[in-house]
Amino acid sequence: MIALTNLQKAQSKNKSIICLGLDPDPRKIPGDFGKTTKGMFDFLMRIIDATSDVVCAYKPNAAFYESLGTEGWSLLKLVCDRIPEDVPLILDAKRGDIGNTAQHYANAIFDRLHADWVTLNPYMGYDSLRPFLDYKDKGVFILCLTSNNGAKDFQMLQVDGKPLYHVVAERVAEWNKEHTCGLVVGATHSDQLRELREVAGDMPLLIPGVGAQGGSLEDAAVLGTDGFRKTALINVSRSVLYASEHMDFAQRARAEIIKLNSAVDVLRRGETETPATESQPIQRTQATANGESSAPPDNADDGSSGA
């Protein structure tokens, strides 16, 4: 419950449901910052310093660091240590292995890196997740319906008359006795997002897939939060981290987050003022901020590094 409470506090304080993925790609990092791990650390610190008051969480994807070898692991540790304490840290690791191995993963993520949340793969069942769930002050986001094309290979298969993703959501809801569980649901599945929001109850949803993969920011915000009554996080990464190829990258990253926050705020006000009912469907509004469209840009993050 502590992890969820802290997440909700961060959303309230920073007036944001945007989670920023910290996924350093040396090929895209501006200037000379991508040539060394020290440069990448400086790049990420400037991003964090510029955005820590306008995001609700940070989500480094472990793969981007692991691919750099031992220096990458050190970089990940430094980044995790430098994230402000009042901004939740979600490690996107997608772990899922037998109990003994899972315990070591849990120790590394929660005790060494001090992450507040982690993404997990439920394919091996409850005993592969239990070591993470034993941390009552931490949280887990469990893959349910992901935004990639391959989601249909398994997640859409019928199990006793229900799609597998639905069964996963029901099981996770049963495991959520300590209010430490959440679901990963891709924004590319608007119809299923509405369905899974209902199954999830009060569990938070982590929503990748907005932007290039076709996910709607409006649907992710409104359906993911059940009209802003429940907790959800919309993940963005590349469209913010690499919004500029020049030395103003940190300022541009902040501007992109503020643009997204403004778009969500317009939707929030619309939902509050004219709640949707069965006879009155949700009305979509073109969000504007400072006289410009606040819809996500064409190169908005597709969430592929998130789930």
C-alpha positions as CSV (number, residue, x, y, z in Angstrom):
1,M,0.0,0.0,0.0
2,I,2.9,2.3,0.7
3,A,4.1,2.2,-2.9
4,L,0.6,3.0,-4.2
5,T,0.1,5.8,-1.7
6,N,3.5,7.4,-2.6
7,L,2.6,7.2,-6.3
8,Q,-0.7,8.9,-5.8
9,K,1.0,11.6,-3.7
10,A,3.5,12.2,-6.5
11,Q,0.6,12.5,-9.0
12,S,-1.2,15.0,-6.8
13,K,1.9,17.1,-6.0
14,N,3.2,17.3,-9.6
15,K,-0.3,17.4,-11.2
16,S,0.8,14.7,-13.6
17,I,0.0,11.1,-14.6
18,I,2.9,11.1,-17.0
19,C,5.7,8.5,-16.3
20,L,9.0,9.3,-18.1
21,G,11.1,6.3,-19.4
22,L,14.8,6.9,-18.8
23,D,16.1,4.8,-21.7
24,P,19.5,6.0,-22.9
25,D,20.2,5.2,-26.6
26,P,23.7,6.4,-27.5
27,R,22.7,6.8,-31.1
28,K,20.0,9.3,-30.2
29,I,21.6,11.2,-27.3
30,P,22.6,14.8,-28.5
31,G,26.1,16.0,-28.9
32,D,28.9,14.1,-27.2
33,F,26.8,12.9,-24.3
34,G,26.2,9.5,-25.9
35,K,29.9,8.6,-26.3
36,T,30.6,7.6,-22.7
37,T,28.7,6.4,-19.7
38,K,29.7,9.6,-17.9
39,G,28.2,11.6,-20.7
40,M,25.0,9.5,-20.6
41,F,24.8,10.0,-16.9
42,D,25.1,13.8,-17.4
43,F,22.4,13.7,-20.1
44,L,20.0,11.8,-17.8
45,M,20.7,14.0,-14.8
46,R,19.8,17.1,-16.9
47,I,16.6,15.4,-18.0
48,I,15.7,14.5,-14.4
49,D,16.6,18.0,-13.1
50,A,14.4,19.6,-15.7
51,T,11.3,17.3,-15.3
52,S,11.2,16.0,-11.7
53,D,8.4,18.4,-10.7
54,V,6.2,17.7,-13.7
55,V,6.2,13.8,-13.9
56,C,4.6,11.3,-11.5
57,A,7.4,8.6,-11.9
58,Y,10.5,7.6,-13.7
59,K,10.9,4.3,-15.4
60,P,14.4,3.2,-16.5
61,N,14.3,0.2,-18.8
62,A,17.0,-2.3,-17.6
63,A,17.9,-3.5,-21.1
64,F,19.3,-0.1,-22.2
65,Y,21.8,-0.3,-19.3
66,E,22.5,-4.0,-19.4
67,S,23.5,-3.7,-23.1
68,L,26.4,-1.4,-22.0
69,G,28.0,-4.1,-19.9
70,T,29.4,-3.5,-16.4
71,E,29.5,0.2,-16.9
72,G,25.9,0.1,-17.8
73,W,25.0,-1.5,-14.5
74,S,26.9,1.2,-12.7
75,L,25.1,3.8,-14.7
76,L,21.7,2.3,-13.8
77,K,22.7,2.3,-10.1
78,L,23.8,6.0,-10.3
79,V,20.6,7.0,-12.1
80,C,18.4,5.2,-9.6
81,D,20.2,6.8,-6.7
82,R,19.8,10.3,-8.1
83,I,16.0,10.2,-8.7
84,P,14.3,12.4,-6.1
85,E,12.8,10.4,-3.2
86,D,9.4,11.9,-3.7
87,V,9.2,10.7,-7.3
88,P,8.6,6.9,-7.6
89,L,11.1,4.8,-9.4
90,I,9.7,2.0,-11.6
91,L,12.4,-0.5,-12.9
92,D,11.2,-1.9,-16.2
93,A,12.8,-5.3,-16.0
94,K,10.0,-7.7,-16.9
95,R,11.4,-10.4,-14.6
96,G,9.7,-13.7,-14.1
97,D,11.5,-16.9,-13.1
98,I,11.3,-19.7,-10.5
99,G,11.1,-18.8,-6.9
100,N,14.7,-19.1,-5.9
101,T,15.9,-17.1,-8.9
102,A,13.1,-14.6,-8.5
103,Q,14.2,-13.9,-4.9
104,H,17.6,-12.8,-6.2
105,Y,16.0,-10.6,-8.8
106,A,13.8,-9.1,-6.1
107,N,16.8,-8.5,-3.9
108,A,18.7,-6.8,-6.7
109,I,15.8,-4.5,-7.7
110,F,14.4,-3.6,-4.4
111,D,17.4,-3.8,-2.0
112,R,20.3,-2.8,-4.3
113,L,18.6,-0.4,-6.8
114,H,16.0,0.7,-4.3
115,A,13.2,0.7,-6.9
116,D,9.7,1.4,-5.7
117,W,8.0,-0.7,-8.4
118,V,9.1,-3.3,-11.0
119,T,7.5,-4.8,-14.1
120,L,7.0,-8.6,-14.0
121,N,6.0,-11.3,-16.4
122,P,3.4,-13.6,-15.0
123,Y,3.9,-16.5,-17.5
124,M,5.5,-18.8,-14.8
125,G,2.8,-18.2,-12.3
126,Y,2.3,-17.0,-8.7
127,D,5.4,-18.6,-7.2
128,S,7.6,-16.6,-9.7
129,L,6.1,-13.4,-8.4
130,R,5.8,-14.1,-4.7
131,P,9.3,-13.0,-3.8
132,F,8.5,-9.5,-5.2
133,L,5.0,-9.5,-3.5
134,D,6.7,-10.3,-0.2
135,Y,8.0,-6.7,-0.2
136,K,4.9,-5.1,1.4
137,D,6.3,-1.6,0.9
138,K,7.0,-2.1,-2.8
139,G,4.8,-2.5,-5.9
140,V,4.7,-4.7,-9.0
141,F,3.2,-3.9,-12.4
142,I,2.4,-7.2,-14.1
143,L,2.2,-7.6,-17.9
144,C,-1.4,-8.1,-18.9
145,L,-2.0,-6.8,-22.4
146,T,1.0,-5.3,-24.1
147,S,1.2,-2.8,-26.9
148,N,3.4,-4.8,-29.3
149,N,2.0,-6.7,-32.4
150,G,3.0,-10.1,-30.8
151,A,0.5,-9.6,-28.0
152,K,-2.0,-11.6,-30.1
153,D,0.2,-14.7,-30.1
154,F,-0.6,-15.6,-26.5
155,Q,-2.5,-12.8,-24.7
156,M,-5.6,-13.0,-27.0
157,L,-5.9,-16.8,-26.8
158,Q,-9.2,-18.0,-25.3
159,V,-9.1,-19.8,-22.0
160,D,-12.4,-21.1,-20.8
161,G,-14.3,-18.6,-22.9
162,K,-12.1,-15.6,-21.9
163,P,-9.0,-14.1,-23.4
164,L,-5.9,-14.9,-21.5
165,Y,-5.2,-11.3,-20.7
166,H,-8.6,-11.2,-18.9
167,V,-7.7,-14.3,-16.9
168,V,-4.3,-12.6,-15.9
169,A,-6.1,-9.5,-14.7
170,E,-8.5,-11.6,-12.6
171,R,-5.6,-13.5,-11.0
172,V,-3.6,-10.4,-10.3
173,A,-6.7,-8.9,-8.7
174,E,-6.9,-11.9,-6.4
175,W,-3.2,-11.6,-5.5
176,N,-3.6,-7.9,-4.7
177,K,-4.4,-8.4,-1.0
178,E,-1.7,-5.9,0.1
179,H,-2.6,-3.4,-2.6
180,T,0.8,-3.7,-4.1
181,C,-0.2,-4.9,-7.6
182,G,-0.8,-3.1,-10.9
183,L,-1.3,-4.1,-14.5
184,V,0.6,-3.1,-17.7
185,V,-2.0,-2.5,-20.4
186,G,-1.1,-1.0,-23.8
187,A,-2.8,2.1,-25.0
188,T,-3.3,0.5,-28.5
189,H,-6.1,-1.6,-27.1
190,S,-8.8,1.0,-26.2
191,D,-11.7,-1.5,-26.0
192,Q,-9.8,-3.8,-23.8
193,L,-8.5,-0.9,-21.7
194,R,-12.0,-0.1,-20.8
195,E,-12.7,-3.8,-19.9
196,L,-9.5,-4.2,-17.9
197,R,-10.0,-1.0,-16.0
198,E,-13.2,-2.6,-14.7
199,V,-11.5,-5.9,-13.9
200,A,-8.6,-4.2,-12.2
201,G,-10.7,-2.4,-9.7
202,D,-8.6,0.1,-7.8
203,M,-5.3,-1.3,-9.1
204,P,-3.1,1.2,-10.9
205,L,-2.5,0.7,-14.6
206,L,0.8,1.4,-16.4
207,I,0.0,2.4,-20.0
208,P,2.6,2.3,-22.7
209,G,1.9,2.6,-26.5
210,V,0.8,6.2,-26.9
211,G,2.0,7.8,-30.2
212,A,3.7,6.0,-33.0
213,Q,2.1,2.6,-32.2
214,G,-1.3,4.2,-32.5
215,G,-2.4,4.5,-28.9
216,S,-4.6,7.5,-28.0
217,L,-3.5,9.8,-25.3
218,E,-7.2,10.7,-24.7
219,D,-8.3,7.1,-24.4
220,A,-5.3,6.2,-22.2
221,A,-6.0,9.1,-19.8
222,V,-9.8,8.8,-19.6
223,L,-10.3,5.0,-19.9
224,G,-7.2,4.2,-17.9
225,T,-8.3,6.2,-15.0
226,D,-12.1,5.5,-15.3
227,G,-12.8,9.2,-15.8
228,F,-10.0,10.3,-13.5
229,R,-11.4,8.3,-10.6
230,K,-8.6,5.7,-10.4
231,T,-4.9,5.6,-10.7
232,A,-3.1,5.2,-14.0
233,L,0.3,6.2,-15.5
234,I,0.9,7.0,-19.1
235,N,4.5,6.1,-20.1
236,V,6.4,8.2,-22.6
237,S,10.1,8.0,-23.4
238,R,11.7,8.8,-26.8
239,S,9.4,11.7,-27.7
240,V,10.6,13.5,-24.6
241,L,14.2,12.3,-24.1
242,Y,15.1,13.1,-27.7
243,A,12.8,16.0,-28.4
244,S,15.8,18.0,-29.4
245,E,19.1,17.2,-31.1
246,H,20.8,20.2,-29.6
247,M,21.9,21.5,-26.2
248,D,18.4,22.6,-25.2
249,F,17.3,18.9,-24.9
250,A,16.5,19.3,-21.2
251,Q,14.3,22.3,-21.7
252,R,12.6,20.7,-24.7
253,A,12.0,17.6,-22.6
254,R,10.3,19.6,-19.9
255,A,8.2,21.4,-22.6
256,E,7.0,18.1,-24.0
257,I,6.0,16.9,-20.5
258,I,4.1,20.1,-19.8
259,K,2.3,19.8,-23.1
260,L,1.2,16.3,-22.3
261,N,0.1,17.4,-18.8
262,S,-1.9,20.3,-20.3
263,A,-3.6,17.9,-22.7
264,V,-4.5,15.6,-19.8
265,D,-5.7,18.5,-17.7
266,V,-8.1,19.6,-20.4
267,L,-9.5,16.0,-20.5
268,R,-9.8,15.9,-16.7
269,R,-11.8,19.2,-16.6
270,G,-14.1,17.9,-19.3
271,E,-14.7,14.6,-17.4
272,T,-15.3,16.5,-14.2
273,E,-17.7,19.0,-15.8
274,T,-19.6,16.6,-18.0
275,P,-19.3,13.1,-16.6
276,A,-20.0,10.3,-19.1
277,T,-23.1,8.2,-18.7
278,E,-24.7,5.4,-20.7
279,S,-26.8,7.9,-22.6
280,Q,-24.0,10.5,-22.9
281,P,-20.8,9.0,-24.2
282,I,-17.4,10.6,-23.6
283,Q,-16.9,13.7,-25.8
284,R,-13.4,14.1,-27.1
285,T,-12.0,17.6,-27.1
286,Q,-9.0,18.9,-29.0
287,A,-6.7,19.9,-26.2
288,T,-5.0,23.2,-26.5
289,A,-2.3,25.0,-24.5
290,N,-0.8,28.4,-25.1
291,G,-2.7,28.6,-28.3
292,E,-1.1,25.5,-29.8
293,S,-2.4,22.0,-30.1
294,S,-1.4,19.9,-27.1
295,A,-2.1,16.6,-28.8
296,P,1.1,14.4,-28.9
297,P,3.4,15.1,-31.8
298,D,3.7,12.7,-34.7
299,N,6.9,11.2,-33.2
300,A,5.3,10.7,-29.8
301,D,6.6,7.7,-27.8
302,D,5.2,4.4,-28.9
303,G,6.0,2.8,-25.6
304,S,7.9,-0.1,-27.2
305,S,10.6,0.2,-24.6
306,G,8.0,0.1,-21.8
307,A,5.9,-3.0,-22.6
